[in-house]
Amino acid sequence: MRAVIMNKPFEMEVGHWETPQPGVGQVKVSVRAAGICAGDMYFYLGKNPYAVYPQVCGHEIAGIITEVGPAVTDLEPGMPVVVEPFIGCGQCYPCRVGKSNCCVNLQIIGVHIPGGYAEYVIAPATHIHRIPAGLSLSSASFAEPVAIGVQGCRRGQVSAGEDVLILGCGPIGLALIEVAKARGANVLAADISPHRLETAARFGAETFLVKDNFMQTILNRTNGEGVPVVMEATGSPQAMEQSVDLVAAGGRIVIFGLVKQGVTVNLPGLDFTRKEMTIVGSRASVNCFPAALQLLADGSITYPQIATEFSLWDAPQVFANLAEHPGKIDKGVLVIN
């Protein structure tokens, strides 16, 4: 089959990849849309800590089922679906306690397993979700980043009427804004990019440019208390450290960003007890795809409306351009017409 292949950092080509066939309990999907995620860009830039080359990336996948393997009974060819890309082993401690997204033997479609930047992709039937009627395939491909937002808001226990500060208005930050607003929160969004803040404002966030007086600005905005929930979506150790100063006493911090293996984050030890804050990580999602698809279908999420679509077969040039101009678009989706 035709596929977009990452051979090594900064080297991507359209070439031939063996066409996969579904095994027992698996489904073959004809890819129609696959989003460009920060993780895919990290793979291209050589910054993804889990990357192994060559690989077919792409984990935000929507398409049409073309074939089902033995023992698959509730899915059939012709169904429009999205693919949940994180596959747990089912045996380790995280899997046994319902946190398969943290599986110690985790397999990620588009990272460890060939992904959606190809004509076809294989996935377990358990990780296939039907697309609600009326939702386009391109919009449905947003289910994965929106699910990350659902997971993060659950981890942060985001409640209606509560202030939530989101650090970073990239693809994941924008998903967080809309999911938090759908839960009734008052969303504050911060970034170093004025363009990204303009997009965040379109989504209804109160925006703040990160500059020298940023910390004091947030404290003034919250009457000196800090923000009940701080969500870090930058991947910057400095932002992770700053979240402790920004969060209110008794508040919650949710960390989404990836740092390179071995990078440390320094936190003030006294504040663990002085503030009695809760700090949690949030990795991808688990049991969040149905909620994400419903939010997309009922119009609570408008994120797909700002996406820029490209032909999948133009991906090498698209990635090269995005590497050179990171803020050129808010969100890219690769499509096969």
N, C-alpha and C positions, 0 to 999 in steps of 0.2 A: 504494500500500500504506500501511498504518498504520505510523507510526514515531514515535520520541521524538526531537525535534529541538532541538539546542542553537542558539539564535538569537544569543546573545551571553552573556558572563559573567552568571551568576545568572538567566538567562532560558531556561527549558526548557519545551517544550510537546509534547503529543501531537497530531500532525497528519498531513497527507498528504505522502508523498514518492514520487517516481516509482518504480514497480516495476522492478527491474533484470532484464535478460535475459542469459543466459550467451552469451559469444562463443566464439571458437575457443580450446580448451584451458581453458575455464572451467566452473565448477560453480555451480548455484544451490542454496542451502541454506535450508530453512525453519527459522528460529531457534526453539529451545525454551528455551535458557538462555544468559544472558550476564552474566558477572561484573562487579561494580563494582570498578574498580582505582583506585589513587591517581592514575594518569594521567588517568582519566575525571573524577575530582574536581578535579584541576588544571585540566582543560578547563572545567569548570563554574565554578571560582573565578577563571578568567582567568589562571592561573599556568602553564599548559602552554606552553612556549616554541615549540612547533610548531603551535599552534592556529590554524585559520582557520574563521570562522563564516559562514553556518550550517553545521552538520554533524550527522550521525548518528554518535554515538560507539559504544563497545562493541567491545572486541577480544578478550575471553575468551569464545569463541563455541562452542556445541555445538548441533547440530540434525540434521535429516534431509534428505538430498539429495532435491530434487524434480525437477531437470532437469539434464542435462549438455549442454555445447556440443559442436560438431564437434571431432573429433580426441581426445576423451576416451574411452578404451577400458577402463580398469580400475576405473571407478566407475559406479554406476548408481542410479537413483531408489530410495528406500526405505532406503538405507544410513544408519545413525547415524554421525555424523562430528564432528570438531572442526576448527576453522579456524586455521591458523597465520597471524598477521596481518602479519608483516613481509615485504615483497616487494622484493627487490633487482632492479636493472636488468640484471644479468648481464654488464655490459661494463666497469665501472670497476675500479680496482685491488682494493678490498676484495672485490668479487664474484669477481674472477679468482683470488684466493688463498683462497677458501672462507669469507670473512667477510661474507656478504651482509647480515647484521644491521647492518653499518656502512656500507652502500652510500651513496655520495654523492648518489644520486638516489632514496633510499629512499621507498617508499610504504607507509604503515601503514594497514591497514583499521581504521576507527574514528577516524582522525586526518586522513589525506589523502584517503581513500576511504570512502564510507559504510559504517558498521559494523553491529554486531549488535543495536543497540537498535531493531529493526524486525522486520517479519514475515519479510523475506527478506534475504539477503546474497549477494553474488557474490564468488568467490575463484578463483584459478588452481587447477587440479586438482593441481598440484605442492605446493600448500599445504593440501591436504585429507588428514586422517588418520582412518582408521577407528577407531571406539571398540571396545575389547575387549569380548567378551561378558560380561554381568553387571555392567557399569559403567553407572550411570545417566547420563542426559544432564546433569543438574545437577552431578553429581560430575565428569563428563568436562570440564565447562567450566573446571575448575581446571587443565587441562593447560598452559595458557599461563603462569600464575604458577609452577607447579611446574617448567616448562621453564626459567624464569628462574633458579630454584634450582639446577637441573642445570648450566646454563651457568656460574653463579657458582662452584659447587663445582669445576667443571673448571678455570676460570680460576685459582682459588686452590689447585688441586692438593690438595684436602682428602683426608686419608688416615685410615684406621682408627686409633683410639687417640690421635689428635692433638686438642689443645684448639683450639677455634674460638670466637672471640668475635663475636657478631652485635650490632651497634649498631642498635637500632630493631626493635620487634616489631609493626610494622604488617603489612599483607597480604603484602608481599614478605619481610619479616623472618621471618614465621611459616613461609612456604614454605621459606626457607633453613634454618630449624631442622630441619625434617623431612627435607629432602634430605641435609643434613650428617649427621644421625643415621643415616639409611639407609646412608650410606657408612662408618658405624662411628666417627664422630668424637664427642668429648666436647664438648657444646655449652654455651657460656656465652652468656647473652642479657641485654642491658641496655636499659633504656628509662626515660623520665621518668614513665611511667604505670603505677601499681600494677595497674590492671585488665589492661593488655596483658601485664604480667609474669605475672599469674595464668594467662593463656592459654598463655604460653610454657612455664610450669612444667607445665601439663597435657600439653604435647608432649614433656616430658622434659628441658627445658633447666634448667641451673643459673642462677638469675636474680639480677640486680643492679640495684637502683634507682640511677639516675644522680643523684648529689647531690655535695655539696662534697668528700667523701672518696672519690669513685668511683675515681679513678686509683690511689690508694694501696691501695684494697681489691683491685683487680685485680692489682697488683704483689705484694701479700701472698699472694694466691691462687696466683700462679705463681712463688713463691719469688724474687721480684724480677726474673725473666727477661722478663716480658711474654708475650704470647700468640702462638703460631706463626702463626695466621691470624686476621686481623681483617677483618670484612665490615661495611661502612658502608651502612646501608639507611634513613637518616634524611632525606637531602637537606639536611642542615645543614652549612654550611662549617666550623663549629666542631668538629663530630664528625669531619669529614674530617681536619682538622688534628690532632685529638687521637689519631687512629688511629696516627700516627707514634710517639707516646709509649707507646701500648698494645702495639704489636707487638714481638715478640722480635727480637733481632739475627738476621739471616738469614731472617726471616719474610716473610710475604706479606700485602699489604693489597689488598682488592677493594672498589672503589667502585661502588655501584649508584645512589645518590641523584642526583636532578636539581636543579640550581640554575638560577637565571635567567641568561639570556645576559648576559655581561659580569661576572658575579660571580667574584671571584678567591679562591683558597685559598692560604694562606701555609704553607709547609713549611720546617722547619729544614734548610738546605743541608748542614750537616756530617753529618747523620744518613744521607744517601744513601750515603755511604761508610763512616761509622762503624758503621752497622748492616747495610750491604749488603742492605737490604730490597728487596723487589720490590713495586711499586705498579702495579696494573692496573685498568682500568675493565671493567665488564661491562654490555653493552647487550642487553636482551631475550635472545634465544637463537638458535642456529643448529644444526640437526641434533640437537635435544634433545627434540622432541615424542614420538618413539617411547619413549624412556627414561622421560619423564614419565608417559605413559599406562600404561606397565608398572608403575611405582611405585604409581600410583593403583589399578590393577586388582589388584595382589597384596596390597594392604592396608598397604603401607609408609607411605603418606601418609593421615593421618586428618583432614587439614585440612577437607575438605568437611563433616565432621560438626558443625563449629561455625558453619557458614554460616547466615545468615538469608535466607529466600527472600521476595521481593516480586513482585507482578504487574508486568510490564514497563510496563503502562499507568499504574501509580502512580509511575513514576520521577520526575516533577517534584517531588512531595511528598517522596519518599524522599531525593533529592539536597538539597533545601532543609533537611530535618531533619539530614542528615549534615554539611552545611556549618555548621549551628548547633551540633551536638553531635558533633564528629569521632570521639570514642571510644565512641559509643553501641553500635556492633556491631563484631565482629571482622572480619567479611567479609559482604558482601551479594551476592546473586545475583538477577538479574531473570529471571523465567520467564514463558513463555507456555504455558498449559495447553491 
